[in-house]
Amino acid sequence: MTTIALPATSSPARAGEVDNRAAYLGFGSAYVLGHGSTALSQSSLLALPGWLPPTLLVAGLAAGTVFATLAAARAQRGADKAGRLSANLLGLAWVSAFAALFLAITGLSSTMDNPELSTVLWPAGSGLVVGLLYLAEGTVRRNLLHYGLGTWLALVSAAALSLGTPGLFWLLTAAGGGGYAVAVVLEHRRLSRIGLRS
């Protein structure tokens, strides 16, 4: 009997591959629940306690950060020395980028004598920084989905600055949260294609 070998239907998983679904869900919930509740409050559509929107935002960001950190740590297990260095530098880039954002927003708010400026700059600036860091991570990891989500978040966040409040929060909720929702679905497909189902 003759046996014919068929080509594999999925490409082999690369060392250092990351499953971003849990992180995307965490960050997406921060956008939808945190920015969404802020938009509702500022639009006077729903009377919410003042503590609720920031609490929902921080809870989603914390969950996303924990899941992203765990995924990055798992990815480093199979990486070579150069891959681990790249991952460590990307991790440090997050700290550097948000430290720079803090200094920029604090400086602009005090120089322009407008403390409320930070209300607009923090959500949009954070989204812009996250988007740019996702671009870098997507490039290093050769992950087109992560790169594409980074592009989307950077553009949405920059565009949101022209809306003021509450429009900025509505755009971040719909387009930012929607981007994360689409990314969760596409990440599942990407992982299935490369043989990393879980």
N, C-alpha and C positions, 0 to 999 in steps of 0.2 A: 504494500500500500504506500502511495506517495503522500507526503505531508507538505503542505504549502504554508509557509509562515506569512501571516498577514501583518502589515505595519500596525503599530500601536495607535489607538485612537486618541490617546491623550499624551501630551508631552511630559517627560519626566520632571518631577519637582526639583527645583534648584535648592542647594543648601542655603539656609538663611531665609527661606520663604516664610512670609508672615500671613496669618489669618487675621484680618482686620475687622471681621464682622462685629464682634462684641464692642470693640472700640468705636466703630461707626455708630452702633446703636446707642452707646452712652453719649457720644457727642451730639448725635442727632436728637436725642431726647432733651439735651441742654438747649439746643436751638428751638425745638418745637415747644417745649414746656416753659423754659426760662424766658426766651425772647417772646414767645407767644403770649405768656401771661403778662409780660411788660407791655406789649402792644395792646392787649385788652384793657389793662388798667389805664394806660395813657389815652386811650380812645374813649374812655368813660363808658365802654360797653358792658363792663362787669366790674363791680366794686370788690377788689381783692385786698386783703391785708398787705401793707407795704413790705412785710418781710417775706411774703410768699414767692414773688418772681425771682429775687436773688437766691433764695434757698433752692428753688427748682433748678436754676441755672448752675449753681455750685454743685449740687448733687449730680447732675448730668455730666458736668466737666470732671468731677472727681471719679465717677465711674469710668468714663472714657479714658482718663489718664491711667487709671489702674490697669484696665484691660490692654491699653496700648503698651504699657511698660511690660506687662507679662508676656505679650506677644513678641515684643522685641527681645526679651530675655530668652524666650524659647528659640527664636530665630538664630541667636548667637551660638547655640549649642553645636550646630553643624557647620559653622562658618570657619574659614581659615583665618590666619592672623590678619591679613589685609581686610577681610570682611568684618572681623571684630573691631578693628580700628575704625572703619567706616561707620559702623553702628554706634560706636562710642562718640565719634565726632558729631554724628547726627543728634545724639542725645544731648550733647553739650550745646549744640546749635539752638535747641529749644530754650535752654536757660539763657543763653546770650541774647536771643531774639526778644524774649519777653522782658529781660532786664532793659534792653534798649528801648522797647516800646514804653515801659514804665517811665524811663527818663524823658522820652519825647513827649508823652502826654502830660506828665507833671510839669515839664518846662513850658510847653505851649499854654497850659491852663494858667500858670502863674504869670508868664510874660504878657499874655493877652488879658490878664486880670478877669478871667471868665472861668470860674470853677465848674460851671455846668457843661463846659466843653468836654470834660471827661465823660459825661453821660453818653455822648455820641461817639467819642473817639475810642473808648474802651471796647465796646462790642464790635464796631467796624474794624478797628485796628487789630484786635485779636483775630478776627476772621481773616484779615489780610495776611497777618503773620503766619497763621496756621496754614493757609493756602500756599504760601511761598515755601514753607517747610515741607508740606506734602509734595510739592513739585520737586524739591531736592531729594526727598526720600524715594519718590517714584523713579527718579533718574538713577539713583545709586542702586536701587533694588530691581531696576528694569521692570517696574510694575506700572503698566499703562493706566490702570484704573486709579491707582493712588495719585498718579500724575494728573490725570483728568479731573479728579475730585479737587485737587489742589488748585488747578486752573480755575475751576468753577467757583470755589470759595473765595479766591483772591479777587476775581472779577465782580462777584456779587457784593462782597464786602466793600470794595472800592466804590461801586455804584451806589451803595446804600448811604454813603456820606452825603450825597446830593439831595437826599430826601428829608433830612431832619427827623424829628420824632412826631408822631409814632410811626411814620412811614418806614423809617430805617428798621424798626423792629418787625414790622409786617414783612418786609422783604427778606430779612434774615430768617424769619420763621418759615416762610413759604419756600424760598429758593434755597436757603442754606439747609434747613431741615429736610426739604425735599431732595436735595442733592445727596445727603447722607442716606436717606431711605432707598434711593435708586442704587447707591453704592453698595448697600447691604445685599441687595438682590444680585447685582453684578459680581460681587465678591464671591457669593456662593457658586455662581456659574464658573468663575475663574478658577476657584479651588477644585471644583469637580473636573474641569478640563485638564488640570495639571496633576490630578491624582491625589489631592489632599482633602478628601471628604472627612467631615467630622460631624 
